[in-house]
Amino acid sequence: MARLRHFAICVSDLDASARFYESVFDLKRVGREDLDIGSAVYMSDGVVNLALLNFKGERGSGLK
């Protein structure tokens, strides 16, 4: 049976969100990327992978 193993979530605060997933789900930070369009923190428990995404600018945030 197929299982979901990778999730991506857009968040407004990468560090606060990473702390939440560390404390509640025992995920570990395994990487970080900082690009022109935004930043990402990658987390995993060894099976499930989570990408926390934060895009820059008005279009990335969804705010008007």
Z-matrix of the N, CA and C atoms (Angstrom, degrees):
N
C 1 1.438
C 2 1.530 1 109.21
N 3 1.337 2 116.47 1 139.42
C 4 1.462 3 121.67 2 178.74
C 5 1.521 4 110.28 3 -71.83
N 6 1.330 5 115.00 4 144.65
C 7 1.464 6 120.75 5 178.95
C 8 1.520 7 109.28 6 -133.74
N 9 1.320 8 115.32 7 143.49
C 10 1.457 9 119.60 8 175.06
C 11 1.520 10 108.80 9 -74.82
N 12 1.323 11 115.83 10 129.83
C 13 1.467 12 120.15 11 -178.76
C 14 1.518 13 112.68 12 -126.20
N 15 1.341 14 116.80 13 -11.25
C 16 1.461 15 119.83 14 -178.05
C 17 1.524 16 109.10 15 -134.35
N 18 1.331 17 115.27 16 128.91
C 19 1.459 18 122.12 17 179.24
C 20 1.519 19 108.12 18 -127.51
N 21 1.320 20 116.71 19 148.40
C 22 1.464 21 122.54 20 173.65
C 23 1.515 22 107.81 21 -130.31
N 24 1.330 23 115.82 22 133.70
C 25 1.456 24 122.06 23 -177.69
C 26 1.529 25 108.40 24 -132.75
N 27 1.327 26 116.90 25 131.24
C 28 1.462 27 121.23 26 173.11
C 29 1.522 28 108.39 27 -83.86
N 30 1.327 29 116.37 28 127.94
C 31 1.465 30 122.13 29 -177.64
C 32 1.530 31 109.56 30 -129.93
N 33 1.318 32 116.10 31 158.38
C 34 1.467 33 119.81 32 179.46
C 35 1.529 34 112.33 33 -89.20
N 36 1.327 35 118.33 34 -22.80
C 37 1.464 36 122.31 35 -178.83
C 38 1.532 37 108.58 36 -134.83
N 39 1.331 38 116.20 37 103.55
C 40 1.463 39 120.52 38 -175.83
C 41 1.526 40 112.63 39 -61.70
N 42 1.319 41 117.03 40 -47.19
C 43 1.466 42 119.55 41 -175.13
C 44 1.526 43 112.21 42 -67.26
N 45 1.318 44 117.68 43 -43.05
C 46 1.469 45 120.44 44 178.51
C 47 1.528 46 110.50 45 -64.66
N 48 1.322 47 116.77 46 -40.35
C 49 1.464 48 120.47 47 179.00
C 50 1.523 49 110.86 48 -66.26
N 51 1.325 50 117.03 49 -41.55
C 52 1.469 51 120.44 50 178.60
C 53 1.526 52 110.49 51 -62.79
N 54 1.323 53 117.60 52 -42.20
C 55 1.471 54 120.49 53 177.76
C 56 1.536 55 110.83 54 -60.63
N 57 1.332 56 116.94 55 -40.86
C 58 1.459 57 121.14 56 178.05
C 59 1.526 58 110.89 57 -59.57
N 60 1.325 59 117.65 58 -50.63
C 61 1.466 60 120.88 59 -177.67
C 62 1.532 61 111.87 60 -69.05
N 63 1.325 62 117.24 61 -28.37
C 64 1.469 63 120.35 62 173.94
C 65 1.526 64 110.36 63 -66.48
N 66 1.323 65 116.62 64 -46.26
C 67 1.460 66 119.64 65 -174.41
C 68 1.529 67 113.12 66 -78.13
N 69 1.321 68 117.91 67 -37.66
C 70 1.469 69 120.30 68 -175.47
C 71 1.526 70 112.43 69 -85.29
N 72 1.334 71 117.53 70 -41.68
C 73 1.460 72 121.04 71 -174.53
C 74 1.524 73 113.68 72 -111.06
N 75 1.333 74 117.72 73 3.09
C 76 1.465 75 123.28 74 178.90
C 77 1.534 76 112.84 75 58.44
N 78 1.350 77 116.74 76 31.76
C 79 1.460 78 120.77 77 175.00
C 80 1.524 79 109.02 78 -79.28
N 81 1.321 80 116.49 79 151.94
C 82 1.462 81 122.57 80 178.91
C 83 1.521 82 109.19 81 -113.33
N 84 1.324 83 115.67 82 144.56
C 85 1.469 84 119.72 83 175.23
C 86 1.523 85 108.51 84 -72.70
N 87 1.327 86 115.79 85 127.56
C 88 1.463 87 120.15 86 -179.04
C 89 1.522 88 112.53 87 -118.89
N 90 1.329 89 117.61 88 -3.88
C 91 1.456 90 119.41 89 178.48
C 92 1.511 91 111.88 90 179.35
N 93 1.333 92 113.76 91 165.99
C 94 1.465 93 120.95 92 177.57
C 95 1.519 94 107.65 93 -150.45
N 96 1.329 95 115.71 94 143.55
C 97 1.456 96 122.29 95 175.71
C 98 1.512 97 108.46 96 -130.77
N 99 1.323 98 115.77 97 137.64
C 100 1.457 99 121.99 98 174.30
C 101 1.523 100 107.45 99 -126.23
N 102 1.333 101 115.84 100 111.26
C 103 1.459 102 122.52 101 -177.14
C 104 1.522 103 110.22 102 -120.14
N 105 1.313 104 116.77 103 174.19
C 106 1.463 105 121.07 104 178.14
C 107 1.524 106 111.97 105 -61.73
N 108 1.319 107 117.94 106 -33.77
C 109 1.467 108 120.78 107 -176.27
C 110 1.522 109 113.01 108 -86.72
N 111 1.322 110 117.92 109 -12.81
C 112 1.459 111 120.79 110 179.62
C 113 1.514 112 111.85 111 157.48
N 114 1.327 113 115.78 112 -166.95
C 115 1.461 114 121.69 113 -177.02
C 116 1.521 115 110.22 114 -131.71
N 117 1.333 116 114.46 115 161.45
C 118 1.466 117 120.20 116 179.15
C 119 1.518 118 109.85 117 -145.87
N 120 1.319 119 115.86 118 144.78
C 121 1.463 120 123.06 119 170.87
C 122 1.523 121 106.15 120 -117.51
N 123 1.331 122 116.31 121 130.14
C 124 1.457 123 121.90 122 -179.54
C 125 1.519 124 109.08 123 -105.97
N 126 1.339 125 115.51 124 133.86
C 127 1.461 126 121.40 125 -176.45
C 128 1.521 127 109.28 126 -131.77
N 129 1.339 128 115.89 127 154.95
C 130 1.457 129 119.79 128 179.82
C 131 1.522 130 110.53 129 -158.96
N 132 1.327 131 114.80 130 155.19
C 133 1.461 132 121.02 131 169.53
C 134 1.526 133 109.96 132 -109.93
N 135 1.311 134 116.93 133 10.07
C 136 1.453 135 122.46 134 -178.03
C 137 1.522 136 112.80 135 99.92
N 138 1.321 137 116.78 136 -18.03
C 139 1.466 138 121.87 137 178.15
C 140 1.526 139 109.77 138 -123.99
N 141 1.316 140 115.90 139 -53.71
C 142 1.462 141 122.08 140 -179.88
C 143 1.528 142 108.54 141 -93.58
N 144 1.340 143 116.36 142 135.78
C 145 1.456 144 122.33 143 179.13
C 146 1.519 145 109.25 144 -117.08
N 147 1.334 146 115.95 145 138.33
C 148 1.449 147 122.39 146 -179.36
C 149 1.521 148 109.18 147 -128.24
N 150 1.328 149 116.53 148 129.10
C 151 1.463 150 121.99 149 173.84
C 152 1.512 151 108.09 150 -109.12
N 153 1.324 152 116.67 151 119.30
C 154 1.459 153 122.55 152 174.86
C 155 1.524 154 106.77 153 -96.22
N 156 1.321 155 116.99 154 121.19
C 157 1.461 156 121.98 155 -173.39
C 158 1.522 157 110.75 156 -115.51
N 159 1.330 158 115.65 157 141.10
C 160 1.455 159 121.36 158 175.79
C 161 1.526 160 106.86 159 -138.53
N 162 1.330 161 115.97 160 107.24
C 163 1.457 162 121.15 161 -178.79
C 164 1.516 163 110.54 162 -90.92
N 165 1.334 164 115.81 163 146.97
C 166 1.466 165 121.96 164 -179.75
C 167 1.517 166 110.72 165 -87.61
N 168 1.308 167 115.58 166 156.55
C 169 1.451 168 121.16 167 171.80
C 170 1.511 169 114.13 168 84.06
N 171 1.305 170 114.77 169 170.26
C 172 1.463 171 121.99 170 -176.82
C 173 1.519 172 112.06 171 -62.71
N 174 1.312 173 118.84 172 -42.43
C 175 1.464 174 121.36 173 -178.33
C 176 1.522 175 111.18 174 -67.69
N 177 1.315 176 117.98 175 -35.81
C 178 1.463 177 121.01 176 -178.97
C 179 1.517 178 113.43 177 -72.21
N 180 1.310 179 117.41 178 -32.46
C 181 1.457 180 120.37 179 -176.02
C 182 1.516 181 113.00 180 -84.18
N 183 1.320 182 117.18 181 -19.67
C 184 1.445 183 120.80 182 -175.66
C 185 1.520 184 112.89 183 78.53
N 186 1.331 185 116.89 184 3.03
C 187 1.464 186 121.72 185 179.97
C 188 1.516 187 109.72 186 -90.22
N 189 1.286 188 116.74 187 145.42
C 190 1.471 189 122.04 188 178.05
C 191 1.502 190 110.17 189 -102.56
